[in-house]
Amino acid sequence: MKLFLRYLIVIIIIGAIAGYIYWQKNKKTIIKESIQNAIQKKTDSLYFIHYDSLNIDEVNGNASFYKVTLQSDSVQKAMLNNNDSLPNALYNIRVDEVTARGVDMAGLLQKQNVAAKSILLNKPIIQIINTGVDKPKPFTYNDTLELYQKITGKFKSIHADTIQVLNGTILITDKKGKALTTLENINVTLHNFLIDSTRNYQNIISYFIKDVKATVENIQLPESKNGSRINITKLLYDAPQKILQVNSIQQYKAGNTTPVIDVKNVQVNQLNTDAFILNQQLKAGLVTCDGGLVTVYRKRKKKMSGEEAIELSSDLIDEAQIGGIKLANTKIIVKDPAEANETPFIINEVTFSASKIVSVTDGSTVNNLINNAEWELSAGGFSFITKDKLYKFSAAGILLNNKAGTIKVKQVLLKPQLTEAEFVRVSKVQRDRLDLSFSNISLQGVNFKKLVSAKILEIESASLQPSLKIFDDRTLPFSTISKVDKYPQQLLAKLDFPFYVKKVMVNNGAVFYKEKARKSEMAGTPNFTNINGIIANVTNIPGKIKANKIMRVNVRSLFLGTATIKTEWLLPLNLQDTVFTITGEVGPMDATVLNQIIEPLGMASVKKGQINKLTFDLTCNNYKGKGHAVFLYNDLKVEVLKMSDDELKKRGLATFLANTFIKNDNPNNNNTYIGNIDFNRDIYKSFFNLLWKSVFDGVKKTVLRK
């Protein structure tokens, strides 16, 4: 018996030695065949694996494979294609080095567990060929279980303390090799990777992303449904820290190298990992961006009303729900796809911040964003040339705050693009050349929700500082276009955009009017400075007009820098009511101050006189101005002028006759003469022409006692 045991032990030792020698000599072949057989069985013999060499340290559980390739055999692929059973995607994988350290060899050999301290994939290149056989299907719970079974095979669990990918590349192509999506220079570190049968696999992919940190140098996404491509550079995803960072995002229209979106340094904090990876939903705390360029497109609704909305692009994600947004200096370009040749609207130096929950879904509009968040938007400004090419409109220093309900604008300008001489040269008839400036605009109590959702602007109060420069050359032919029904209040009532401003305050405004006279061909320049006033009930909304049908204007200013003028205007807002009233008072002034106006425009000159006071009341309609003027003055002397040798000279006889008929004083002998105003409007002249001509009618009758 002892001899038998000795022989048995010797046989075992010899067998062990022989087995060890055989293993050392053939282990690479055995392992290679085992891997190849496993791959073929799990993929219906579609794929084969190859590698150039390997190193195995079975004692310490270390293994390295070099120049590993996994690809589908061309013959098998052709056969499957002919049998019309090609899968949705094929894979070609090449890896410079695959190294596993600290492998549990006992568990591996028993086909119970796969466990390793670390797994390294150096320079993997993965090509995914989209066969186009079927449309992509939703990832269901059954798909999850199938994926789990394919990964684990007959093993109960797969575990690795660390999985690391260095300098990887993923290329997704169509059957013809055209690139659809590329990811370059991928680096991934994944900790605590574990798959086993004891876990709840509602979605197995979530276990890949709970403890991962990944960087991608460059991502090129496929062309989207709207014909655009997106490129992302330097992406960092850190699941434990719940951070997603992107150096730049660029979006291009197909066939165009100029980006329509180009934003820098996008960072997402407090990222919901599952929602982002599994459902393409961005759920996060704060999204920040250093800005850049964003192009948005006006979407015209099919309704007959012609309403428009600014639609957001959601090519990157299907849905977003975030706690806040901070957007730094950005240029925004607004285009109308239906008007390809139209000059786009550009807003410069835009910054935007929003707090509270903000939701964006596919096809969402800016309206949704504005109505469901507290936000503040600022812009350096924007400008555009009017369609007639005569003016440039610009706005600067814009700040909107929906929580405070305020809009502030530093300056709004309407600047002529032609000089006065050039403007006259291109004008066929008399018309005003405008040079307008509005500074320090402040709107309080703005109802942003009603503005965005109902397209109605409601404002509690507004303040601004206007400066208006108007030039008209009366040497041109008269316009034959009627200005009936074109008074300011009538034009406001006809605007398509409904609005209501409870109160407008005018601060330190100015109006400079320059007119070139037909006879003298010289310019007179009446001006009004230090204009301060209040305009109440500015609206074209029927309900507001029904409650209060009068727009009331109270203004105080300096005329020619000398005389104080106070006026009150009562303007009906109902289009059917054309009757309005104006009352005013002009304070004392030296009458000779008027020469800068009446010499070039009236061919007359005041040699001396004192104006003590002028009051007037007017009731006007589309065709007439009626009322009274009380013009108080004394010691008035005038000269009548004529143009001679390009200068104004005194007409002796006409001057004598004028001073004969002109009454030097009012009151005279304690009798105050009141001039009755009855002026027929020239329907081809402006609203303001009616006003000053009506007042002048009363003044003239006072002076001439007619």
ZIQUI-V166863 format. One record per backbone hydrogen bond with DSSP energy under -0.5 kcal/mol. NH is the residue of the N-H (numbers start at 1). CO is the residue of the C=O. E is the energy in kcal/mol with one decimal. If there is no record, write none. Layout:
[[NH:CO:E] [NH:CO:E]]
//
This chain:
[[5:1:-2.2] [6:2:-2.3] [7:3:-2.6] [8:4:-2.8] [9:5:-2.9] [10:6:-2.8] [11:7:-3.1] [12:8:-2.8] [13:9:-2.8] [14:10:-3.3] [15:11:-3.5] [16:12:-3.2] [17:13:-3.1] [18:14:-3.3] [19:15:-3.4] [20:16:-3.0] [21:17:-3.0] [22:18:-3.2] [23:19:-3.2] [24:20:-3.0] [25:21:-2.1] [26:22:-2.7] [27:23:-2.4] [30:26:-2.8] [31:27:-2.8] [32:28:-2.4] [33:29:-2.7] [34:30:-2.4] [35:31:-2.6] [36:32:-2.5] [37:33:-2.7] [38:34:-2.3] [39:35:-2.5] [40:36:-2.5] [41:37:-2.3] [42:38:-2.1] [43:39:-1.1] [44:41:-0.8] [45:40:-3.7] [46:43:-1.7] [48:71:-2.5] [50:69:-2.8] [52:66:-1.9] [53:66:-1.0] [55:64:-2.3] [57:62:-3.4] [61:57:-1.2] [62:57:-2.5] [63:100:-2.6] [64:55:-2.7] [65:98:-3.0] [66:53:-2.7] [67:96:-2.3] [68:95:-2.4] [69:50:-3.5] [70:93:-2.8] [71:48:-2.0] [73:46:-1.6] [77:73:-2.7] [78:74:-2.4] [79:75:-2.3] [80:76:-2.8] [81:77:-2.5] [82:78:-2.4] [83:79:-2.1] [84:81:-1.3] [85:80:-2.8] [90:129:-1.9] [92:127:-2.6] [93:70:-3.3] [94:125:-2.4] [95:68:-2.9] [96:122:-1.3] [96:123:-0.6] [97:122:-1.3] [98:65:-2.8] [99:120:-2.4] [100:63:-3.1] [101:118:-2.6] [102:60:-0.5] [103:61:-3.6] [104:115:-2.4] [105:103:-1.4] [108:104:-1.9] [109:105:-3.0] [110:106:-2.0] [111:108:-1.1] [112:107:-2.3] [113:107:-1.2] [114:157:-2.2] [115:113:-0.5] [116:159:-1.5] [117:101:-1.9] [118:101:-1.8] [119:162:-2.2] [120:99:-3.2] [121:164:-2.7] [122:97:-2.8] [122:120:-0.5] [123:121:-0.6] [123:166:-3.0] [125:94:-3.4] [126:169:-3.1] [127:92:-3.4] [127:125:-0.6] [128:126:-0.6] [128:171:-3.0] [129:90:-3.3] [129:127:-0.6] [130:128:-0.7] [130:173:-3.6] [131:88:-2.1] [131:129:-0.9] [132:88:-0.7] [140:138:-0.8] [144:140:-1.7] [145:141:-2.0] [146:142:-2.3] [147:143:-2.7] [148:144:-2.5] [149:145:-2.5] [150:146:-2.3] [151:147:-2.3] [152:148:-2.8] [153:149:-2.4] [155:152:-2.8] [156:112:-3.0] [157:112:-0.8] [158:195:-2.7] [159:114:-3.1] [160:193:-2.5] [161:116:-1.8] [162:117:-1.1] [163:190:-2.9] [164:119:-3.0] [165:188:-2.9] [166:121:-2.7] [168:186:-3.2] [169:124:-2.4] [170:183:-2.6] [171:126:-3.2] [172:181:-3.4] [173:128:-2.5] [173:171:-0.5] [174:178:-1.8] [175:130:-0.5] [177:174:-1.8] [180:172:-3.7] [181:172:-1.7] [182:220:-2.0] [183:170:-2.7] [184:218:-2.8] [186:168:-2.9] [187:215:-2.9] [188:165:-2.0] [189:213:-2.8] [190:163:-3.2] [191:211:-2.7] [192:161:-2.4] [193:160:-2.1] [195:158:-2.6] [197:156:-1.1] [199:196:-1.2] [201:199:-0.9] [202:200:-1.3] [206:203:-1.5] [207:204:-1.6] [208:205:-1.8] [209:205:-0.7] [209:206:-0.8] [210:206:-0.6] [212:209:-0.7] [213:189:-2.5] [214:237:-3.0] [215:187:-2.9] [216:235:-2.3] [217:184:-1.6] [217:185:-0.9] [218:184:-1.3] [219:232:-3.4] [220:182:-3.0] [221:219:-0.6] [221:230:-3.0] [224:228:-3.0] [227:224:-1.8] [229:252:-3.0] [231:250:-3.4] [232:219:-3.1] [233:248:-2.1] [234:217:-2.9] [235:216:-2.9] [236:245:-3.1] [237:214:-3.2] [238:243:-2.7] [239:212:-2.8] [239:237:-0.5] [242:238:-0.8] [242:239:-0.8] [243:238:-2.2] [244:268:-2.2] [245:236:-3.1] [246:266:-2.9] [247:233:-1.6] [247:234:-1.0] [248:233:-1.3] [249:263:-2.2] [250:231:-2.9] [251:261:-2.4] [252:229:-3.3] [253:258:-0.5] [254:227:-2.9] [256:253:-2.0] [259:257:-0.6] [260:251:-3.1] [261:251:-1.4] [262:293:-3.1] [263:249:-2.2] [264:291:-2.4] [265:247:-3.1] [266:246:-2.4] [267:288:-2.7] [268:244:-3.2] [269:286:-2.6] [271:242:-2.2] [272:283:-3.1] [273:271:-1.0] [276:272:-2.0] [277:273:-2.6] [278:274:-2.5] [279:274:-0.7] [279:275:-1.0] [280:276:-0.6] [281:275:-2.6] [282:319:-3.2] [283:281:-0.9] [284:282:-0.5] [284:321:-1.6] [285:269:-2.1] [286:269:-0.7] [287:324:-2.2] [288:267:-2.7] [289:326:-2.2] [290:264:-2.1] [291:264:-0.6] [292:329:-0.5] [293:262:-2.5] [294:331:-2.7] [295:260:-0.7] [296:333:-2.6] [297:311:-0.8] [298:335:-2.9] [299:309:-3.6] [300:298:-0.6] [301:307:-2.5] [306:303:-1.4] [309:299:-1.6] [311:297:-1.8] [311:309:-0.7] [312:364:-2.8] [318:280:-2.5] [319:280:-1.2] [320:360:-3.1] [321:282:-3.9] [322:358:-2.3] [323:284:-1.5] [324:285:-0.6] [325:354:-2.2] [326:287:-2.4] [327:352:-4.0] [328:289:-2.5] [328:326:-0.5] [330:350:-1.5] [331:292:-3.4] [332:330:-0.5] [332:347:-2.8] [333:294:-2.7] [333:331:-0.5] [334:332:-0.5] [334:345:-3.4] [335:296:-2.4] [335:333:-0.6] [337:298:-0.5] [337:335:-0.6] [339:336:-2.1] [342:339:-1.2] [345:334:-2.3] [346:344:-0.5] [347:332:-2.9] [348:381:-3.2] [350:330:-3.2] [351:378:-2.8] [352:327:-2.3] [353:376:-2.2] [354:325:-2.3] [355:374:-3.2] [358:322:-2.6] [360:320:-2.5] [362:318:-1.1] [363:312:-0.6] [364:361:-2.6] [366:310:-2.4] [368:365:-0.7] [369:365:-1.3] [370:366:-2.7] [371:367:-2.3] [372:368:-1.0] [372:369:-0.5] [373:370:-0.7] [374:355:-1.8] [375:373:-0.6] [376:353:-2.7] [377:400:-2.8] [378:351:-2.5] [379:398:-2.4] [380:348:-1.6] [381:348:-1.4] [382:395:-1.7] [383:346:-0.6] [384:393:-2.4] [386:391:-2.6] [389:386:-2.2] [392:415:-2.6] [393:384:-2.9] [393:391:-0.5] [394:413:-2.3] [395:382:-2.6] [396:411:-2.6] [397:380:-1.8] [398:379:-2.6] [399:408:-2.7] [400:377:-3.7] [401:406:-2.5] [402:375:-1.8] [403:375:-0.7] [405:401:-1.2] [406:401:-2.2] [407:443:-2.0] [408:399:-3.0] [409:441:-2.5] [410:396:-1.0] [410:397:-1.5] [411:396:-1.9] [412:438:-2.6] [413:394:-3.0] [414:436:-2.5] [415:392:-2.6] [417:390:-3.2] [418:390:-0.5] [423:419:-2.9] [424:420:-2.2] [425:421:-1.9] [426:422:-1.7] [427:423:-0.8] [427:424:-0.5] [430:477:-2.3] [433:471:-3.0] [434:432:-0.6] [435:469:-2.1] [436:414:-2.1] [437:467:-2.0] [438:412:-2.7] [439:465:-2.9] [440:410:-2.3] [441:409:-2.5] [442:463:-2.6] [443:407:-3.4] [444:461:-3.3] [445:405:-0.6] [446:405:-3.0] [447:458:-2.0] [448:446:-1.3] [451:447:-1.8] [452:448:-2.7] [453:449:-2.9] [454:450:-1.6] [455:451:-0.5] [456:450:-1.5] [457:498:-2.2] [458:456:-0.7] [459:500:-2.8] [460:444:-1.4] [461:444:-1.8] [462:503:-2.4] [463:442:-2.1] [464:505:-2.0] [465:439:-2.5] [466:464:-0.5] [467:437:-3.1] [468:510:-2.7] [469:435:-2.0] [469:467:-0.5] [470:512:-2.8] [471:433:-2.1] [472:514:-2.2] [474:472:-0.8] [474:516:-2.5] [476:473:-1.2] [477:428:-0.5] [482:480:-0.6] [483:683:-3.6] [486:483:-1.3] [491:487:-2.4] [492:488:-2.1] [493:489:-1.8] [494:490:-1.0] [495:491:-0.5] [495:492:-1.2] [498:496:-0.6] [500:457:-2.3] [501:538:-2.8] [502:459:-2.5] [503:460:-0.6] [504:535:-3.0] [505:462:-3.5] [506:504:-0.5] [506:533:-2.8] [507:464:-2.8] [507:505:-0.5] [508:506:-0.5] [509:531:-3.0] [510:466:-1.8] [511:528:-3.0] [512:468:-3.5] [513:511:-0.6] [513:526:-2.5] [514:470:-3.2] [515:524:-2.5] [516:472:-2.5] [517:515:-0.6] [517:522:-3.0] [521:517:-1.0] [524:515:-2.6] [525:596:-0.9] [528:511:-2.9] [529:558:-2.4] [531:509:-2.6] [532:556:-2.9] [533:506:-1.9] [534:554:-2.4] [535:504:-3.0] [536:534:-0.5] [536:552:-3.0] [537:502:-2.1] [538:501:-2.6] [539:537:-0.8] [540:499:-1.6] [541:499:-0.6] [542:540:-0.5] [544:541:-0.5] [545:541:-2.4] [546:542:-2.5] [547:543:-1.4] [548:544:-2.0] [551:571:-3.2] [552:536:-1.4] [552:550:-0.6] [553:569:-2.7] [554:534:-2.7] [555:567:-2.2] [556:532:-2.9] [557:565:-2.4] [558:529:-3.2] [559:563:-3.6] [560:527:-2.6] [560:558:-0.6] [562:559:-2.0] [563:559:-1.8] [565:557:-3.2] [566:585:-2.6] [567:555:-2.6] [568:583:-2.7] [569:553:-3.1] [570:581:-2.8] [571:551:-2.8] [571:569:-0.6] [572:570:-0.5] [573:549:-2.9] [575:573:-0.5] [577:574:-1.9] [578:576:-0.7] [580:620:-2.1] [581:570:-1.7] [582:618:-2.1] [583:568:-2.3] [584:616:-2.4] [585:566:-2.6] [586:614:-3.4] [587:564:-3.2] [589:611:-2.4] [591:609:-1.9] [592:609:-0.5] [593:590:-1.7] [594:591:-1.6] [595:592:-1.7] [596:593:-1.0] [597:594:-2.1] [598:594:-2.5] [599:595:-1.9] [601:597:-2.0] [602:598:-1.6] [603:599:-0.9] [604:598:-1.4] [605:639:-2.5] [607:605:-0.6] [607:637:-2.2] [608:637:-1.4] [610:634:-2.1] [611:589:-2.6] [612:610:-0.6] [612:632:-2.4] [613:632:-1.8] [614:586:-2.0] [615:630:-2.1] [616:584:-2.1] [617:628:-2.2] [618:582:-3.0] [619:626:-3.3] [620:580:-2.9] [621:624:-2.1] [625:679:-2.7] [626:619:-2.3] [627:677:-1.8] [628:617:-1.7] [629:675:-2.3] [630:615:-3.1] [631:629:-0.7] [632:613:-3.3] [632:630:-0.7] [633:631:-0.5] [633:666:-1.9] [634:610:-1.8] [636:664:-1.6] [637:608:-2.5] [637:635:-0.5] [639:605:-2.8] [641:603:-2.7] [642:649:-2.4] [644:642:-0.6] [644:647:-3.3] [647:644:-1.0] [649:642:-3.1] [651:640:-3.4] [652:650:-0.7] [655:651:-2.4] [656:652:-2.3] [657:653:-2.6] [658:654:-2.3] [659:655:-2.5] [660:656:-1.2] [661:657:-2.0] [662:658:-2.7] [663:703:-2.9] [666:633:-2.6] [667:671:-0.5] [668:671:-2.5] [671:668:-1.4] [672:670:-0.6] [673:671:-0.6] [675:629:-2.7] [675:673:-0.5] [676:674:-0.6] [677:627:-2.9] [678:676:-0.5] [679:625:-3.0] [681:623:-2.5] [681:679:-0.5] [683:681:-0.8] [685:682:-2.4] [690:686:-1.6] [691:687:-1.5] [692:688:-2.3] [693:689:-2.1] [694:690:-1.9] [695:691:-2.2] [696:692:-2.6] [697:693:-1.9] [698:694:-1.5] [699:695:-2.2] [700:696:-3.1] [701:697:-1.8] [702:698:-1.5] [703:699:-2.5] [704:700:-2.6] [705:701:-0.9] [706:701:-1.4]]
//
